[in-house]
């Protein structure tokens, strides 16, 4: 398998997309989240989904928009890798650097619940630029995992003829060139 160059998918509803520099970017409607990887971010192959929140958006989602947000979290949980990129720091929450009257302890407890109870990876990125670099790193590691899985499948296929069909199917699903 040649080195895979993933395409980052930005949801069409994302109003101010992150400045992704490391990979090609396409706009498309995603089933879940704001960012994905082409071939891995839909219900046919639910492998990678990333949601992004500014500080005020996060607080709003965890207070007055809580029911809607948790429905989104339930959809995110269907993906093998699901993450939330927060364009703020924990210190900003603790210092109550947002417009809402919501208690910082409650907001932090909710983000902890996302991690512990929902299995969502939460990254405190500080800024949109920090979120963009974090997303690029996540995409890089995800693709490295796909490449390693492919190599393992190819090694098995060499010994087991029936496995060759699985490798061909995997390549088709992943929409990669080998």
VOGU-3710 file (C-alpha; in Angstrom, 3 decimals, decimal comma):
1> xxxxxxxxxx> 0,000/0,000/0,000  1,340/3,390/-0,914  1,230/6,065/1,743  -2,351/7,225/2,151  -3,120/10,919/1,885  -6,430/11,397/3,659  -8,943/14,059/2,791  -10,452/15,913/5,725  -14,188/16,423/5,354  -15,622/19,619/6,836
11> xxxxxxxxxx> -19,365/19,566/7,419  -21,263/22,028/5,235  -22,956/23,451/8,352  -19,594/24,459/9,864  -19,701/28,264/9,605  -16,036/29,142/10,225  -13,984/26,027/9,388  -10,646/25,360/10,995  -7,561/26,226/8,950  -6,430/22,707/8,019
21> xxxxxxxxxx> -3,024/22,875/6,331  -1,658/19,324/6,447  -4,319/17,614/4,287  -6,663/18,296/1,405  -10,073/19,511/2,560  -13,533/18,982/1,069  -16,900/20,323/2,198  -19,692/17,769/2,506  -22,607/16,991/4,784  -21,496/14,680/7,578
31> xxxxxxxxxx> -23,893/12,384/9,405  -22,215/13,228/12,713  -19,757/15,853/13,864  -18,053/18,772/12,190  -14,948/17,031/10,812  -14,245/13,604/9,383  -11,969/11,634/7,088  -13,202/10,742/3,618  -14,277/7,102/3,512  -14,330/6,773/7,312
41> xxxxxxxxxx> -16,944/9,241/8,549  -20,337/8,008/7,434  -22,751/5,273/8,484  -21,176/2,834/5,968  -17,852/3,053/7,803  -18,341/4,866/11,138  -14,703/5,134/12,142  -13,789/8,814/12,685  -15,889/11,795/13,827  -14,851/15,035/15,490
51> xxxxxxxxxx> -17,084/17,718/16,993  -15,732/21,226/17,591  -16,937/23,788/20,138  -15,979/27,323/21,048  -16,138/28,153/24,753  -19,559/29,809/24,611  -20,916/27,117/22,295  -19,706/24,413/24,695  -21,333/26,089/27,691  -24,575/26,582/25,749
61> xxxxxxxxxx> -24,528/22,947/24,624  -24,066/21,759/28,201  -26,805/24,000/29,633  -29,818/25,167/27,599  -28,920/22,925/24,613  -28,057/19,907/26,757  -30,752/17,511/25,478  -29,908/18,179/21,814  -26,154/17,947/22,508  -26,468/14,573/24,271
71> xxxxxxxxxx> -28,419/13,244/21,270  -25,431/14,277/19,152  -23,091/12,560/21,643  -25,124/9,346/21,272  -24,547/9,503/17,515  -20,832/10,200/18,051  -20,583/7,103/20,241  -21,396/4,968/17,187  -17,998/5,850/15,709  -14,847/3,895/16,542
81> xxxxxxxxxx> -13,046/7,185/17,241  -15,035/10,189/18,414  -13,619/13,404/19,796  -14,592/16,858/20,970  -12,176/19,712/20,269  -12,744/22,627/22,636  -11,370/26,017/21,620  -10,682/26,956/25,231  -8,748/25,771/28,263  -9,955/24,258/31,519
91> xxxxxxxxxx> -8,596/27,375/33,226  -10,991/29,525/31,198  -13,884/27,426/32,503  -12,585/27,595/36,082  -12,203/31,394/35,793  -15,777/31,627/34,438  -14,551/33,335/31,228  -17,866/32,849/29,428  -21,159/34,747/29,245  -23,466/32,177/30,847
101> xxxxxxxxxx> -24,265/32,076/34,552  -23,569/28,324/34,518  -21,377/27,100/37,358  -17,837/26,210/36,191  -17,877/23,068/38,355  -20,992/21,870/36,500  -19,449/22,547/33,093  -16,264/20,661/33,983  -18,279/17,790/35,457  -20,186/17,531/32,181
111> xxxxxxxxxx> -16,984/17,396/30,129  -15,678/14,698/32,480  -18,932/12,765/31,923  -18,344/12,940/28,171  -15,010/11,217/28,709  -15,955/8,669/31,346  -19,570/7,808/30,547  -19,741/8,430/26,808  -16,182/7,480/25,840  -15,655/10,702/23,886
121> xxxxxxxxxx> -12,063/11,966/23,695  -12,024/15,590/24,885  -9,184/17,905/23,863  -8,717/21,356/25,386  -7,131/23,119/22,405  -7,125/26,736/23,582  -7,707/28,380/20,210  -9,031/27,598/16,730  -5,405/27,255/15,552  -4,750/24,797/18,376
131> xxxxxxxxxx> -7,885/22,863/17,404  -6,716/22,723/13,774  -3,291/21,348/14,757  -4,939/18,828/17,111  -7,284/17,664/14,347  -4,359/17,230/11,961  -2,543/15,111/14,556  -5,623/12,945/15,115  -6,053/12,422/11,378  -2,354/11,508/11,036
141> xxxxxxxxxx> -2,571/8,886/13,787  -5,865/7,512/12,482  -4,401/7,028/9,000  -1,278/5,377/10,416  -3,562/2,882/12,139  -5,408/2,200/8,883  -2,105/1,637/7,089  -0,929/-0,818/9,781  -4,252/-2,685/9,678  -3,964/-2,931/5,896
151> xxxxxxxxxx> -0,445/-4,369/6,111  -1,627/-6,977/8,627  -4,522/-7,926/6,334  -2,189/-8,276/3,359  0,128/-10,527/5,377  -2,803/-12,778/6,333  -4,142/-12,758/2,761  -0,829/-14,106/1,495  -1,358/-17,243/3,593  -5,153/-17,574/3,396
161> xxxxxxxxxx> -6,748/-17,242/-0,068  -10,170/-16,381/1,398  -8,609/-13,417/3,182  -7,676/-11,833/-0,157  -11,369/-11,073/-0,671  -11,454/-9,280/2,690  -8,442/-7,181/1,721  -10,054/-6,203/-1,586  -13,272/-5,288/0,229  -11,345/-3,227/2,800
171> xxxxxxxx> -9,530/-1,310/0,088  -12,835/-0,608/-1,688  -14,503/0,616/1,493  -11,562/2,828/2,393  -11,494/4,397/-1,075  -7,672/4,267/-1,208  -5,233/3,611/-3,991  -2,767/0,740/-3,546
//
